[in-house]
Amino acid sequence: MPEHRARSGRPLLEREPELAAVDEALRRLTGLRADGAESRDRPRGGLLAFSGPAGLGKTTLLAETRRRAADQGCTVLSARGGDQEQRVAFHVARQLLQPQLAGSGESELRSSLGGWYGIVGPALGLCAAGDGAAPDPQGLRDGLDWVVTHLAQRRAPVVLVLDDAHWADPESLGWLAAFAPRAAELSMLIVVAYRPEELPEHAASFRGLPGSTGHRPLDLEPLTAAAIGDLVRASVGEHADDAFCRECWSVTAGNPFEAVELTARVRDRGLRPDRTSAHLLRELAALVKGSGLTTRLERLGVPAVRLAWAAAVLGTEISPALAADIAGLGAAEAAEAAHGLRGARVLTGGTTLEFVHPLIATAVYRAIPDAARVALHGRAAWSVVDAGLGASAAARHLLETHPEGDSWVVGQLRDAARETLRAGAPEAARSYLGRALREPPSPGERAAVLYELGCASLLLEPATTVNHLRAALEEPAGDPALREGILFHLSQALAHSDRLDEAADTVGEAARTATDPRVRLRMQAEQFMWDAFRADEPGSPARSRRLARLADRLTGRDLTERYIIGLRAWDAVLRGEPSGTALRHAGRALDGGLHWAEVDWGFEVPVLVALVHMYADRPGRAEELFADGIAEFERQGWRGAHLSFGYLLLGYVRFRRGRLAEAEDFARAGLRLAERVGRGTPVQWYSVAVLIEVLLARGRVAEATELAADHDFHAPFPAAVTFPDAQGVYGELLLARGMAKEAAAELAAVGRRLNQRGMRNPAWCPWQPHLALAEASTAPDRARATAMEAVARARQFGAASTIGHTLRIAAEVSGGAERMKLLEESVDWLERSPAGHQLACSLVAHGTALRRAGRPAEAAEQLYRGLEGALQCGADELASRARGELTAAGLRPLRLPATGNATLTGQERAAAALAATGATPAAIAAELSTDEVTVGRLLSAVYRKLGTDPSGLPGAYRADPPGTVTGEE
């Protein structure tokens, strides 16, 4: 039987299929064939997973994998889950990555981690967390993805090995399970082993990941009787007879770990390995685990038992000094006990101790009496703090202790929660704070603990956060700042739970009862904001008047005032006040700075101020603000809902500019991020609404319909206001599908809702133009009146893009000379706006009307311009319509493109003119006040566009003198 040996010397029996899989995966990774020659196939990584019950040799198999990978020049990252470390956030990630990064100085580390330094560094224990906002879990995962990807590129090929994955901490295992499919794209092989029956629920996705060969994880089987016989003879001697070996197989059920331990006991007892001793094997096998192991330990003496217990409490990578302190042993006594435990095959190692096998560690830990185990964890917490390992190291031990009202325990748990929260592990922080609450804290401290617990839960369970924060409000809180923070986060949690009315009422009541003027103003700002987002807000016009009076008195001296002024700017847009008024207030809000990633403020108002510029025909400025905001989110590691909002609304800005292909890309990126946050969340409603708008503009109605169906985009619509309005977009989709009656019903409902709130701006929600189109065939007079009302509202707001859009719709529901006049005016307004797609729509509509009025020359010019605009925007259906009209007019469906000099830019034309006279690059550079490199690039473009080389330039340039326009006009 073939035998392989790991570096430990333990034989690998009957693992040929698994080792063959390892070798094949390494060949694909390194690009080497079995004979050492280079393969023609592109090197590629993947995932290789081994599963099986405890003791079947997974650890030995992974040790051999690491050896073979290192022998082939691979960078090996290695980690092991620990039973006692499952609650230590990023424990496995630190094992994997710290050895590759920890030896670097701060400047080198900052260079290696780039913009992820402040996000990933604290999670990996490489630097302290800053005072800013904590990254969200998804942002941290993205950062770890970047670090590992960068490492794989720099140190390829890389083999990442994780043993005992079932004991990995949730943060590390969740990240690795999500990252694993990307290994195939990198020069990285991920190899994991786990016990399938112990894999926790949070790792369910990991269980289902396919291996590198496209198969499920490879299950290790128990060894056969023949293999156990070989293992026994290798340990006790070739003279072991068949009956003895078969009994060894029977009592161990083919488990190689138990077989190795059993043969060690046989050697210790000096038993003859034959049938005369076979009956003693079952008793010896019992000593390997459970009560038998306890008996073995007791024979070593009390110090050995206490040291083994302390080691079991510490888990993996055990410091002998720390274990001795927890066990209450002196240095000499601990060294003697450790020597005895090594001899008994319980512990191994010198400067760092570890258990010979996880099964032994588990058995020792479970054998500790309950009271002793609790006491040992309590002592371990004190010891790790005294050793300078910090509150986070102590916290996992404090979780195992009984509540005793100890303020030191509460303090350590709160410190640990702050550390882990800033490191991006809110779930771990919640467990620490929940335990601190049970201690319990002192009455004066309870409100603060509940507040911190609520903040830690905000991203995970907003509804739970509400309960914690409401409980905190019932506690005596002497610190006014604490109470203010509780109220602010409570309103946030209510809003994120789609309970905007309660959010507004909470801060409204706080504003009425506040005695501090600045606190009152802050609560008023929050109330104004949540009311602005409520789709069912009562008394909206009155609230708008109060907001206007307040904002006009403020100077913008602090964030509170600037937020109120920003809300005033947004309210002006919603109500259709002149766009200049809205822009003036937006400028006031921005003067002192509005940061998107303020810890205690939220990002809603900065987003609204950016959108003010978009609706007021300043999309370039809006894009600048969104770019700055997205950069802030990324620097903070906010890559969940925040980043999703940033991308999708940036896509909406591009949509309003008519850059539809780019808008679709951004909207899809936003939707992908939104789906990571969760289905049915506000950010998903926004994402789907924006993407449907873009798809309809591109003429892809069937795709938009399918998207709406896939994401349940229909009634009931969310209680929060969305941009664009979800119900309005749904009505537009119904209209595009030819369901005019249904569309009219939805759009009329939108109108009733918005009119009641005084939201009259068709730039913000064009329900009136779409309703006019829906009613045109059944109620033409009403449709025209509706459309003209939209025009009047648009003129009041004053944005050229909105006026032009509403005029075109009014034309479509009008007839005769009025239709032509309205279309001409629509084109005129849109030519003054940045709305490229709307201009293309009006040009095509105007050209169509001109053709049908018997004015072909004028029609051709408008249709060609409309076609070019549609093509530039990516509006495929509009371009097809324009081609159809051109064909009907007997014209080419496309204008012949310009050639020759007509394609040159001003600088290219100047450089070409000089070069055609024989001027040298240096002379041209001097004439144009530039450098020779730039001249070379200009002339390169000239040669491409004119279709010549330098020697033919004089003829090509003279043949097509400047000012000539070629092609069909």
N, C-alpha and C positions, 0 to 999 in steps of 0.2 A: 504494500500500500504506500503511495507517495506520501512523504511527510515534509512539511514546511515548519521552520522554526522562526518565531518572532525573536526580536532582540532580547526579550526577557528569557529566552531559552525554552519557553513552554511550547510544546509541539502544536502545530495547527493540523489537526487530523480531519479528514473528510470535509475540507473547506475548499476543494479545488474549484467548484463553480464560482464561489465568491471571489477567490483570488484571481480567477480568470477574468471576472467582471472588473476587478480592480485594474488588472494589467491592460485590459482593453480600453478602459476609461483613461488611464494614464497615457496610452499610445495616442489616443485621439487628442489628448491635451497637449502632449509634447510634440506631436507630429513625427514620432519615431516609430518605425516598424519593430517587430520582435527581434530582428537581426541587428538593430541599432541604426539602420540606414534611415534617411529621411523619407517620410511618406509624401506622396503627391497631394494628399488631401489637406485642406486647410485645418490647422489645429483648432479645436473647439472644446469648450468645457461642458459641464452638465452636472447632474445630481446622481449620486449613488447612495441608496439608503438600505440599511440592514436592520431587521427587526427580529426580536426573539425574546423569550423569557430570560430572567436573570440566570447568569452562570453558564450560558451556552457559548461564551467565547467572543462576544462582540468587542470587548475591550482589547483582547489579544489580536483580533482581526484588524482593528483600527490601528494598533501599534505597528503591525506589519505594513499596513497601508502607508503610514507616515514614513517608515523606513524606506520603502520602495520609492515613494515620491521624492524623498531627499536624495536618494541615490541617483535619481534621474535629473537632478538639478532644480527641482521645484522649490519654491518658497512655501513653507508649511505653516499654516495658522492652526492652532490646536486649542480646544477648550473641552471642558467636561461639566455637565450639570451636576449639581449637588443637592442631596435631599434636604440639607439644612439651609441651603442658600437660595431656595426657590423664591423667597420673598425679597431678595436683594436685587433691586432693579439694575439691569444691564451687567449682571455678574458674568454671564457668558460672553457678552460683547467685549467686556474689558479683558477677559482672558485671551480672546482672539486678537485684539488690536493693540493692547497696551505694549506688548513686547516689541511691536514694530515701530512704536511712536514714542514710548516713554523715555528713551535715552536722549531725545533731542532737547536742545535748549528752547527757551520760549520763542525766540525769533525764528528758529528753524521750524518749530512746531506750528507757528502762525503761518509760515510759508507753506508747509505741507497741507494744512487744513484750509487755507484760504479763508473765504468768507464764512466757513462752517466752524471756525475756531471757537467762538463763543457759544455755539449751539451743541456741537458734538463733544467738545473738550470736557465740559462738566459731566456728561453722561459716561464718558470713558475714564473719568478720574484723572484727567490730564491737567486740568486747571479748575480753579474755583468758579462757581457760577456768578455772573454779574448781578447787579441790582435791578436790571430791566425785567421786562415781561418774560415769563417762561415760554419756551417753544411749545407748540402743540405736538402731540404724539406723532402725527403724520409728518410734521416738519422735521422732527428728530429722525424718523425713519428715512426720510429723503436724504438727510445729512449723512447717516450711516451708509446709505447706498452709495453716495458720492465718494466717501472715504474708501470703501472697499473697492469700488470701481477704479478709482485712481491708483490704489495699491496694486490691483490686478494688472493695470497697464504698465506700471513702473517696474514691477517685480515678477512679471509673468515668466513661466507659468506658475499659478498659485493653486495649492491644494488646501482647502479649509475642512478641518476634521472636527466634528462635534460628537462626543461620546455622551451617553446617558441623556439624550435630548429630552426625555420625558421629565427630567428634573430641572431643565433650564428655566430661568425666570421668564415670566410672561412677556416682558418687554423685549428681551433678546430673541426669544423663540418666535414671537409674532413678527418681528422685523425679518428674521432669517427666512421664515416661511414665505413671506411676501417677496423677498429678494431672490430666493433660490431659482425661480424660472429664468432669471436674467443671466445666470451663470453660463448658459449655452451660448450667449452672445459674447462672452468674455473668455479670456484664457484662464479659466478658473474651474476647478472641480470641487464640488461640495460633497463630502462624505459624512453621513450621519448614522448613528445607531441608537435605537431606543427599544424599550419594552412596550409592546403595543397595548397591553392591558393596563398600563400605567400612564399612558399619554393623556394629559389633561384636556379638558374641553377647549381651552383657549388655543390649543394646538391642533384642532381638528383639521384645519386646512393643510397643516404639515403632513398629516397622515395620508392625505390624498395626493400628494405631489408625486408625479411619475418619476421613475429613475432615469438615468442618462440614456438608457437603451430603450426608453419608452414604456418600460414595464413598471409595475408596482414595486414597492420595496421588497428586497430579497429576504425571505424568512429563513432564519437559521434553524436547522433541525437538530434534535439530540443525536449524539454519536451512537453508532451501532455497537453491538457487543464486541466485534472484532477491533474497532477503534479504541474502545475503552481498554481492551486487553493490551493493545500496543502501548497505551499511555501508562497502564499499571506496570508493565514490564520495564518500560523506560525509567520508572521511578524506583521500583523495589528489586529489579533484577530479572533477567531473562528466564530464571528458573521458576517464576510464578506459573502455577499450573492453570489449566483451562477452567476447572471448577471454581477456583479462587477468582479468576478474572471475570468469569460470568456472574458470580455473586456480586462483585464490585459494580458491574453494569446494572444488575437488578436493583441494588439498594440506592443507586444514584440516578436511576432512570435515564442514563446516558448523558447526564449533566457533567461536562468536563471540569468545571470548577469544583464541584463536590467530589469528583473522582480524584483530582489532584490533592485536595485536602484530606481525603480518606487515606490515600497512600502515604501522606505525611504522617498521619496518626499510626499507620501500620509500622512505619519505620521507627517512630518514637517508642512504640511498645515492643519492638523487636519480634513481631509475629512472623511465623513461617508463612510465606505466601502460597499455601496449598489448601487442599480441601479440609484439613484438620482445623484451620483457622477461619474457614468461611462463615461459620455460624456466629463469629464475633463481630463481623463486619457491620451488621445492622446497628449494634450498640455504638460502635465507633463512628458510624455515619451521623448518629444523633448529636455527637459532640461538635460537629462542624457548624451547626446553626442552632438557634433557639436556646432552649434551656441547657442543652449540652455545651454551647459556647459559654454560657454563664458559669457553668461548673468549671470549665477550663480556666476562665478568668479568676475565679475564686481561689483556685489552686496556686495562682501566681502571687497571691497576697493582696492585702487591702490597698497599698499604694498603687499597684498595677491596675486594680479595678477602678480606683478613683481617676487615674490618669486616662484610662480607656474611656471612662464616662465623659471626662472633660473634652477629650479629643472628639468623641461622637457629637457633643454639643457644638463644638466649633465647626465641624463639617470637613471641608477639604483644605489643603494648603495650611496645615496646622503648625503654628509656631510652638516649639517645645516650651519656651519660657512662658508663653501665655497659657498653655495647657496646664503647666505646673502651678501657675498662680491660681487658676480656677479650681484646680484639684486641691489646693492648699498644701503643696509639697515643696520642700526645699530643693535646691538645684541638684544636689547629690542623690537625694532620694528619688527625684523625678528621672534622673539619668539611669539609675538602676532599674526603675520600673519600666522605662522605655526599652531598655535592653531585654528585659524579660518578655515584653510584648512583641518585640521583633523576633525573639526566639520561638515564641508560640504562634508565629505567623498571623498576628493580629494587626500589628503596625509595621510599616517599613519606612525607610528614609532616615536622614540624619539632621541636617540643619532645618529641614522641613519634614514634618511627619505626614503620612497618609495611611489610610487603611489598606490592607492587602487587596481587599475587594469590597465594592459597595455593599454586597450582601452582609459582610461582617459588620460594617459601619451601621447598617440598619438594625441588625440583630442586637448590637451593643446598645444602641440608642433606645430601642424598645424595651430592653431589659432593665433600664434605669427605673427605679420606683418613681411613681408620679411626683411625690413631694420632693424627692431629691432632684428630679429633672427640672422642676420649676425653680428650685433654689440654685441649681447650677446655671440656668439661663440668667437669673438675676445677678449672680456673681460674674458671669461672663460679660454682662452689660457694663458693670463697673470696671472690669479689667480692661476691656477694649477702649473705654474712654480714658482710663489712666494711661494706657499705652499710646495715646494720641491718635487713635484710629478714627475718632469722630463719632458724632451722634448717629449717623446712618449705619455704622457698623454695630452700634449698640441696639438700634431699634429692632432688628430682627429677633434679638434675644428678649427684649422687653415685651414683644408680642406674645411670648410663651409664658409670661409671668402672670400672677394673680393680682387684680386691682387691690391697692392698699391705701389709696389717697396720698400717695407720695408725690410731692411737688417736683422733686428731681426727675422722676420718671416722666411726668407731664412735660417738663422743659425739654428733656432729651427727645421725646417723641415729636414735639413741635419743631425743634431744630432739624430733626431728620426729615420731617415732612417738607419744610421749606427747602432743604437741600435737594430732595428728590423731585419736588415740583419744579424747581428751577432747572433741574437736569432733564425735565421732559417726561417724568413718570408720575402722572397724577393719580393713577390707581394705587400705586404704592404709598403715595402721600395720604390718600384717603384711609388706607388701612392703619397707618400710624396715628392719624388724628382720631379715628374711631376708637382705637385703643386708649388714647389719651382721655377721651370723653368718658370712658368707663372707669378710669382710675379712681375717682373723678378729679377734675381740676377744682381749685378753690372757687367759691361763688363769684369772686371778682374776675376770675380768669375764664370762666365758662363761656361767656359771650364771645371772647376772642377765639377760643377753640372752635366753637360752632361756626364762627365767621370764616376761619381758615378752612374748615371742613367743607363749607359751602363753596368757597372759591375753588378748592381742589376738585369738586364735583361738577363745576359749571360746564366744562367741555364734554363730560361723560354723561351726566344725567341731570339736565336742568330742573326736572321736576323734583328730584331729591334735594337739589340745592335750595329750592324754595322752602322746603320743610326745615332744613338746617337754619337758614337765615331768618325765617319767621320765629323759630325757637330762640335764636340769638337776640332778636328784638325784645323778647319777653324777659331777658336777663338784665340785671342792672349793669349798665355800661357807662363808667364814669368818663371815658374818653370820647369827646364829641366827634373826633375824626373817625373813631371806630364805628360809631353809630351812623355817620355819613356813609362810610364805606359799605356797611351792611345794607343800607337802603338802596344805594346805587347798584350793588350786585344783585339784590333782590329784584329790582326792576328789570335788570338785564336778564336774569333767569326766567322771570315771568314772560318777558318778550320773546325769548328764545323757545319758550314752550307754547308760543302762539296764543298767549293770554295778554294781549296788548292793553286791553281795558284795565286789567288788574295792575299792570305795570304803571300805567299812567295814574291810576288812582293812588297807588302806593306813594309815589313821589309827590303827587299833588297834595295829599294829606300832610306829608312831611314839610312841604313848602308852607302850608297854612299854619303849622304849629312851631316852625323854626323861630328861634329868638335871635340867632346870628344872621345879619343881613346877607353875608356871603353864602352861608349854607342855604338860606332861602332862595337866593338867586340860582345856586347850583341845582336845587331841586326843581325850580321852575324850568330851567333849561332841559332837564331830563323829561319833565312832563310835556313840554312843547314837542320834544323829539318823538316820544312814543305816540302822542296824539297825531302827529304828522303821518305816522306809519299805520294808523288804524283805518281800516276800510269802513268801519261803522261808527266813526266818531260823532257823537251828538254835539251840537252847538259849534260846529267847525268855523263858521264865519265870525262868531264872537271871539273864539280863541285866536283867530287870525288878527283881529283888531287889537287884542291885548298884546300879542306878539309884536305887532308893528309899533305900538306906543312904547313898549319896553325897549326894543332894539334901537329906536331912534334916539333914546336918551343915553345909550351906552357908548363908550369910546373904544372898546376893544382892548382894555388894558391887561386882561388876563384871559385864560382859556375859557372860563365860564362865559365871559362877555362875548368872546369871538364865536363861541358855539351858538349863542343866541342870535347873533347877527347873521351867522351862516344859515340858521334855520329861517330867519326872515327872508334871506335871498331865495331859499327854496320855496317858501310859501308864495313869494311873488311870482315865481314860475308857475306853480300850480294854479294860481288864480288868474293868470293871464295878464298881470300888470305889465307895463312896458318893459321890454327886455333890458333897456338901459337901467331901469330901477333895480332889477335883479342883479345885473352885473356890478352896479355900484356897491350894493351890500356884500356881494361875494368878494369884491376887492377889499372891503373893510375887514371882512373875516380873515382874509389871507394875510393882511398886512403884518400882523404879529406872529404868524405861523400857525398852521393846523397840522399836527402830526397824526398820521394814520395808525400808529402803533402805540399810542399812549396807554399805559397800563390801566389807568382808572377812568378812562373816558370813552373808549369805544371808537369805532371807525366810521360810524354812520354819517355824522355831520361832514367830515372831510369829503366823503363820497358824494353827498348831496351838493356840496359847493362845486365839485368838479362837474357834476351833471348840469348845474346851472349854466356853465359855459357851453356845454354841448347843445342844450336846447336853445340857447341864445346865439347860435351860429358862430361859436368860438370853439370848434372841436379840437383845433390844434392845441389850444391852452388846456382843454380838458385832458387830452392825451398826455401832456406834460405832467399834469397833476396825478393822473393814474399811474404813469411810469414811476413817479417819485413814491407814490403809495405802495405799489407792488414791490419796489426795492426795499422799503421799510419792512413790509411783511416778511420778505425773504431774509433780511438781516436778522429779524427776531425769530425766525424759524416758524412763522405762522403760515402753514402751508395747507390748512384745511379749508374751512368755510371762508376765511378772510381772503386767501389767495384766489379761491374760486370766484368770489365776488369781483375781485380786481380784474381777473382775466375776462370774465364774461361781460362785465360792463365796459371794459376797454373794447371788446368785440362789438358792443352796442354802439360805441362812439364811431368805430370804423363803419358800421352799418349806416349810421346817419350821414357819414361822409360819402357813402356810395362805394366803399372798397369792400365789396361783398365777399370775395374769396378770403381776404385776411380776416374779415369779421367772422366768417364761418370757422376758420382755424381757431381763433381766440374763444369763440363760443363753445366749440367742442372741447377745448382744453379746460374751460371753466366747468363744463358738464362732467368731464372725467374726474376732476377734483371734487365736484359736488357729490358724485356717486360714492366717493370714498367717505364723505361725511355721513351720508345715509339718505335713503329714499324718503320722499315726502317732506324733506326739510325745506325751509324758505329758499335757501340757495339753489335747490334743485328746481323749484318753480321759476325762479329768475332765469336759470340756465336754459330750461326748455323753452320758455317764452321767447327769449332772445334768438335762440337757434331756429325756432319756427318762423319768426319774422324774417330772418336771413334767407331761409330756404324758400319762403314764398316770394321774396324779392328776386330770387334766382330762377323762379318758375318751377320749382321741384315740389309740387303740391302733394304728390303721392308719398314722397319721403317725409314731408312735414306731417302728414296724416299718420304715418306709421310711428313717427317719433312721439306724437301726442298719445297714441294708443299704448305704446310701450311704457310710458311714464305716467299713465292715468291723468293726463292733462285735460281735465273736464271738471264740471261741478261735482262736489262743492269746492269752491275756490278758497284760498287761504284768507284768514282774517287780516293779515298784514297787506299793506299796499306793496305792489311789486312794480318793477320798472323793466319792461313795459307792463301795463296792466294785464294780468293773466286772462281775465274774462274778455277783455277787449281783443286780445290776440286770438282767443278761441273763436270769437265771432268772426274775425278776419279769416281764420282758417275755414270756417263753415262757408263763408262767402266764396273763397277761392275754390271750394269743392262744388260750387253750384247750388248750395243749399240756402237760397236767399231767404226763405221764410224763417228758418231756424236761426240764421245769422241775424236777421232783423230783431228777433226776440231777444237774443243775447245782448246785442248792441244797445237796444233800447233800455235794457236793465242796467247796463253800464252807465248810460246817460242819466237815468234817474238817480243812481247812487252818487255820481260825481256832481251833478247839478245841486243836489241837496247839500253837498259839502262846499259848494262854491268853487269847485275845480273846473275851470272853464277853458283851459288852454289846450287847443288841438295839437300843439307841439308836444305836449306831455302825453295826451291820450287822444288819438284821432278817431274817436268813436263816431262823431258826426259824419265825416266824409264817408266812412265805410257803411254807416246806416243809410246814407243817401243812395249809395250804390245798391244796397240790398233792397231798397224800396222803389227803385227807379221804374221797374216794370209794372208794379202793382199800384203804386201811388205816386205818379210822376210829380204832381204839384207839391206834395209834401216833401218828396225827395229834394226838389230844387230849393224849397224853403230851408230845409235842414242844412243843405250844402252852403247856402248863402249865409246862414247864421254862423257856420264854421269859418267862412271867409271873414266875417265881421270880427269874430273873436281873434282870428289870426292877425288881422290888421291892428287890433288893439295891442297885441303882444309885440308885433313889429319885426319878428325874425323873417328874413326874406325866404328861407327855405319853407317855412310853414305857410306863409302867404301863397307862394307859388304852388305848393302841394294842394291846398284847399281850392285854389282857383282852377286847377286842372280837374279836380273832382266835380266842381260846380259846372265846368264845361261839359263833362261827360253826361250829366243829367239835364243839360240844357240843349237847345237846338238852334238852328239857323245862324244868323249873324252874331247873336249873343255868344254862341259856342266858340266861334272863331275869335271874337274879341277876348273872351276869357282865356283862351289858350295862348293868344299872343301876350297877354299880360302875365300869364303864368311863366312863360319862357323868359320874359323880361325880368321878373323877380328872381327866378332861379339862376339866371346868369350872374346875379350879384351875390350868390350864396355858395357855401362849400359843399352843397348837397348834390354830388355828381349823379347819383342814381335817379333822384327826383328830376333833375334837369333832363337826363336822357329820356325818361318817361314822357315829359311834356314835349320834348322835341319830336318824338315819334308820334305822339297824339296830334301835335300841330301839323306835322308833315302829312299825316294821314288825312286830316281835314282839308288841307290845301289840295292834295291830289284829288279828293272827291269833289272839290269845288272847281276843278278844271284849271288849276294853277300849277302845272308840272314843274316848272323851273324852280319856283320857291319851295315846292314840296320836296324836290330832290335835295336841296341844300339842308333842310331841316332833318330829313330822313337819314342822310349820310352822317350828319352830326350826331343824331340820336343813336345810330348804329355804332359809330365809333365810341360814343360814351357808354353804351350798353356793353360792348366788348371789353372796354377798360374796367368797367365795374364788375364784370363777371355775371351780368344779368342775361342768362342764356335765352330764356323764353322771350324777353323783350327784344333781344337781337334777332331772334328768329322772326318775330312779328315785323320788325323793321325791314328785314330782307324780303319778306313776303310783299310788303307795300312797295318796295323798290321794283321788285319783279313785276308787280301789277302795273307799275308806271312805265314799264319797258326799259328800266335802267339796270345797270350792273348791280348785283347784290352786294358788291364791295367796291369801294373806290380804289383805283390802282394806287399802290403806295408810292410815295415820293422817292426819287432816286437822285443820285449825283449830289450836287452842291446843296440841294434843298434839304438833305438829311444832316448837313454839318451844323454843329453848334457855332456860336460866334467865335470862340477861341480856336476851334478847329479850322474855321474858314480863314482866320487871320494867319495861322501857322501854315496852312496850305498855300495861301497866296505868296507868302515869303519863300517857302520851299520851292515853289514852282519857278521862281526867278533865280534859283541856285543859291540862296542864302544858306549858310552853314547852321547847324543846331545852336552853336554859340551865339551867332548873330541873331537868330530868331529869339533865343532866350533873352538877349539884351533888349530887343525891340519890344517884346511882350512883358518885360519886367518879371521874368520867372526864371526857373533853372532848366538845365538841359535835360534832366530826368523827366520833367513835366512835358517839355517839348517832344521828347521821344514818345511819350504816351499819346500826346495829341496827334502826332503824325501817324502813329500806328492805327489810330481810329480812322484817320483820313484814308489811309491805304485800304482798309477794310470796306469803308463805305463807298469809295469811288471805284473799287475793284481794280487797283493798279499797284505797281511797285514804285519805288522812288524814281527810277529812270523814266517811267511813263507818266509821272505826276503832271509835268508841264502840259502834255497833250490832253490828259483827262480833265485837268482843271480848266484849260482854255476852251475845250469842247463844251463845257457846261458853265458859262460865266455866272458870276454871282447875280442873284436876283431872279434867275430863271426858276419857274415852278413847273415841274413835270408831273405827268399823270393826269388822269381824267378828273375834271372838276365838276 
